[in-house]
Amino acid sequence: MRRLIMWNLVTLDGYFEGPESWSIDWHDVAWGDELEQFSLEQLASADLILFGRVTYEGMAAYWSNAEGAVAEQMNSIPKVVFSRTLEQATWNNTRLVKDEAEKEVALLKEQPGKDILLFGSANLASTLMRHGLIDEYRLGVAPIVLGGGNPLFKPSPDRMQMTLIEARPFSTGCVLLRYQPAATA
């Protein structure tokens, strides 16, 4: 069975974007050679990326015009965007799914292949978390406090215990944290 891995950069105070949608200029404080290398390795270990609509639109706008090794991988890897409002997905190798995400992701995990990555997409992540579909949480904690914004983890009536499987500091001050739900660790 394929693994679903959620990846996000977050601030010390738990935000994955600022108060405005797609306000992520703070990513620059975490970015560097080590995070770029990690990004390339992570993309090479996967053969599919999942997005919610808002993250998809921001990623498509950015990566479609970017250059370099990460851009090449982002533009070539197959992608799925989950949205009930998006009319079409025009970014290279993207399929639009309007049905219930948890059912589609469960089916995708049963197919043969490499890891599946989930980038950004806090609302989609929340849905997949509730259904126990995320196998690993990878967070790049950036050395910055925004003081407000959009939290990565949405309120939930359920508590989820995690097991740390790796903590790796980078020279920029960013710390990579890898967790699994305690039941699967």
N, C-alpha and C positions, 0 to 999 in steps of 0.2 A: 504494500500500500504506500502511496506517495505521501510525503509529509507536507503540511501547509505551515509556512513560516511567515510570521508577521515581522516586517522591518520598518522602523521609524526612527527618525531623529527626534529627540524631545529635549526640552529645556529642563533645567534643574527643578523648576516648579511645575513640571508635568504637562506642558503645552506642546502640541505638535505644529501649531501655527499660531500666529498672533491674533489680535482681535478681528482682523479682516480676513476673509477667506483667501487662502494662498499667500499670506504674508509670512514668508519664510526666509527673509534676507539674513536672519540670524544663523542660517546654516553655514555661512562663511566662517564663523568662529570655530566650527568643528571640522571643516573640510581641510584636507591635507593629503600628502602622499599615502599615508597609512590607511586612511578611510577610503581613498580612491582604490587602493589595492584590494582592500576588503570588499568593496563594491564589485570589482571585477570578478573576484573569486566567488562571491555570492551569486552573481548572475550566471557564472559558468556552471554552478551546481544545480541550476534550475532550468526548466524548459517551458515555464508559464508564469505570467504575472497577472494578479487580480487587482482590479481597481473599482472603487465606487465612482459615480459620475464626476464629482467635483475634482477629485484627485486625477482622474483620467484626463479631464479637460486641461488641467494645469500641466500635467506631465507631457501630454501630447503637444501642447503649445511650446513647451521648453525643449524637449528632446528632439522634436522633428527638425529643429533648426540648429541644434548643437553639433559640435564636432568632437572627435576623440574616441578613445577605446570604449568608455562607458556609453557614450551616445550610440556607437555602432551596435553594442549589445542591446541597449534599450530599444532601438528602432527595429532590430531584427527578431527579437524573441517574441513568440506568440503571447497575446494578451487577451484577457476577458474583462469587459467592463459591465458592471451590473447597474442598470438604471431603468426605471419605469417611464422616465420623461425624455431621455435622449432618443432622437430619431434615427441617428446612424452613427457608426464608429468609423472614422476615416483614417485614423493613425494606422500605419503599416502593421499588418498581422494582428488586427484586433477584431474580436467577435463581441457583439452586443447580446447580452442576456437580459430579458425583461422579467423572467420568471423568478420564483423564490430562490434567493442566493444559496441558502443552506442546502437545498435539494441538489442544485447544480454542483456546488462544491463537493458534496458527499460523493456524487458520481465521478467528478474529476479526480478525486483522491483514490478511487478504485481503479482508475486506468493505469496502465504501465507508464513509466516515465520517471523523470527526475523530480526534484523538489518543486513545489508551487510556492511562489512568493506573493505576499500581500503587502503593498506599499501604501502608506498614508491611509486614507479611507477609514477614518475612525468609526463612522456609523456602520459601514459594512463589517469592520472588525468586531464591533459590539454584537452584531447579529451572529456572526460566526463563533464568537466566544460563547454566547448563550447556548449554542448547539454543540459545544465541545469539539469543534472542528479544527482549531488552531493547535498545532503540535509543538511549536516553539515560538517564543517571543524574543526578538532581537531588538534591543534599544541602543541607540547611540545617544548617550546623555551629554548634551552640549554644555560647556561651562558658561551658562548665561541664565539670568532670571528675567523673564519678560514682565512679570507682574500682572499678567492677564492674557487671555487668549482662548483658544479652543483646546480643551483637554483631550488627550489621546484616549483615556479610558472613561467611558460614559457611566453614569450612575447605574447601579445594578443591585437588585435585592440579594444577590448571591455573592459570597466571598469565594475567592479562588486562591488557594495556596500554591505558591510557585517554588520550584527548586532551581537554584543557581547552577548552571553548567559551565559558565565561563565569565570572567571579568577581565577585560584587557584595556589598559589605558593607552591612549595615543598621545603623541607629542603635542598636539593642539590643546590638550586638556579634555578632549572628548573621551568618554569611557564606553566601550562596547560591553553591554550586559546581555547574556543569553540565558533565558529561563525556559523551563518546561513546566506545564501543569504538574503538580506534585503527584497526581495519580498515574502519570505516564513516565515519570522520571526514573 
